[in-house]
Amino acid sequence: MARNTAFVELASELPAVMVSRLLGVHQNTADAWKRVGGQDNAYAAEVASRL
């Protein structure tokens, strides 16, 4: 449980692509950790695409 918490914390501080490269996990896994940590950038991407 502590390991997963550490991964989620790391994903909330770094971009998902960096987390996936540093830890050797798939990009989708790093994205999932980011969503769990409440740092999903989907809203920001949607707003940026409107402009």
Backbone as JSON, one array per atom type, in Angstrom:
{
  "sequence": "MARNTAFVELASELPAVMVSRLLGVHQNTADAWKRVGGQDNAYAAEVASRL",
  "N": [[0.83, -1.18, 0.0], [1.96, 1.24, 0.73], [3.82, 1.59, -1.28], [2.25, 2.01, -3.59], [1.02, 4.4, -2.84], [3.22, 6.08, -2.77], [3.89, 6.09, -5.5], [1.62, 7.37, -6.59], [1.85, 9.85, -5.36], [4.28, 10.74, -6.45], [3.51, 10.88, -9.14], [1.74, 12.96, -8.97], [3.35, 15.1, -8.74], [5.07, 15.23, -10.91], [5.15, 15.35, -14.53], [3.22, 12.91, -16.31], [4.52, 11.56, -18.39], [7.2, 11.76, -17.7], [7.25, 10.31, -15.32], [6.6, 7.77, -16.28], [8.85, 7.2, -17.83], [10.95, 7.39, -15.96], [10.34, 5.37, -14.1], [9.9, 3.18, -15.65], [7.39, 2.29, -16.42], [4.27, 1.84, -18.2], [2.86, 4.46, -20.18], [0.08, 4.79, -19.87], [-0.33, 3.74, -17.32], [1.04, 5.56, -15.7], [-0.55, 7.79, -16.25], [-2.93, 6.94, -15.1], [-2.2, 6.86, -12.39], [-1.85, 9.57, -12.02], [-4.46, 10.52, -12.36], [-5.69, 9.28, -10.17], [-4.41, 10.63, -8.14], [-5.62, 13.04, -8.37], [-4.78, 14.89, -10.23], [-5.57, 15.27, -12.9], [-5.24, 16.35, -16.15], [-7.14, 16.74, -18.07], [-9.2, 18.6, -18.19], [-7.84, 21.06, -18.47], [-6.63, 20.61, -20.95], [-8.88, 20.46, -22.56], [-9.92, 23.07, -22.36], [-7.81, 24.5, -23.48], [-7.95, 23.57, -26.1], [-10.22, 24.79, -27.03], [-9.53, 27.38, -27.54]],
  "CA": [[0.0, 0.0, 0.0], [2.85, 2.41, 0.78], [4.44, 1.72, -2.6], [1.27, 2.65, -4.48], [0.86, 5.78, -2.39], [4.42, 6.81, -3.23], [3.76, 6.28, -6.95], [0.59, 8.38, -6.83], [2.43, 11.13, -4.94], [5.25, 11.12, -7.47], [2.77, 11.24, -10.35], [1.07, 14.26, -8.79], [4.37, 16.16, -8.76], [5.78, 15.22, -12.19], [4.32, 14.96, -15.67], [3.07, 11.46, -16.43], [5.52, 11.0, -19.3], [8.46, 11.63, -16.94], [7.09, 9.2, -14.37], [6.67, 6.51, -17.01], [10.23, 6.97, -18.25], [11.8, 7.17, -14.79], [10.03, 4.12, -13.4], [9.79, 2.09, -16.6], [6.01, 1.81, -16.53], [3.58, 2.31, -19.38], [2.29, 5.82, -20.09], [-1.28, 4.71, -19.34], [-0.22, 3.51, -15.89], [1.39, 6.85, -15.09], [-1.74, 8.63, -16.36], [-3.9, 6.47, -14.1], [-1.74, 7.34, -11.09], [-2.1, 11.01, -11.98], [-5.9, 10.7, -12.13], [-5.97, 8.89, -8.78], [-3.91, 11.7, -7.3], [-6.41, 14.26, -8.55], [-4.05, 15.82, -11.09], [-5.93, 14.99, -14.28], [-5.15, 17.57, -16.94], [-8.09, 16.69, -19.18], [-9.94, 19.86, -18.24], [-6.95, 22.08, -19.04], [-6.48, 20.31, -22.37], [-10.13, 20.82, -23.24], [-10.0, 24.53, -22.42], [-6.8, 24.94, -24.45], [-8.38, 23.25, -27.46], [-11.27, 25.73, -27.41], [-8.93, 28.64, -27.98]],
  "C": [[0.88, 1.25, 0.0], [3.51, 2.66, -0.57], [3.51, 2.42, -3.57], [1.05, 4.11, -4.12], [2.03, 6.63, -2.84], [4.36, 7.06, -4.73], [2.74, 7.37, -7.28], [1.12, 9.76, -6.46], [3.44, 11.63, -5.96], [4.55, 11.58, -8.74], [2.07, 12.58, -10.2], [2.07, 15.4, -8.86], [5.09, 16.28, -10.1], [4.81, 14.93, -13.32], [4.32, 13.44, -15.84], [4.13, 10.85, -17.34], [6.87, 10.83, -18.59], [8.38, 10.47, -15.97], [7.22, 7.87, -15.1], [8.1, 6.19, -17.44], [11.15, 6.67, -17.05], [11.59, 5.8, -14.16], [9.9, 2.93, -14.34], [8.41, 1.48, -16.67], [5.39, 2.39, -17.8], [2.98, 3.69, -19.12], [0.88, 5.79, -19.49], [-1.29, 4.48, -17.83], [0.1, 4.81, -15.17], [0.21, 7.81, -15.15], [-2.79, 8.24, -15.32], [-3.5, 6.94, -12.7], [-2.01, 8.83, -10.95], [-3.58, 11.29, -11.71], [-6.26, 10.36, -10.7], [-5.53, 9.99, -7.82], [-4.64, 13.02, -7.47], [-5.75, 15.29, -9.43], [-4.34, 15.54, -12.56], [-5.97, 16.3, -15.06], [-6.14, 17.6, -18.1], [-8.85, 18.01, -19.3], [-9.09, 20.96, -18.87], [-6.75, 21.86, -20.52], [-7.72, 20.68, -23.16], [-10.25, 22.33, -23.39], [-9.0, 25.06, -23.46], [-7.23, 24.67, -25.89], [-9.5, 24.17, -27.94], [-10.72, 27.01, -28.0], [-8.3, 28.45, -29.28]]
}
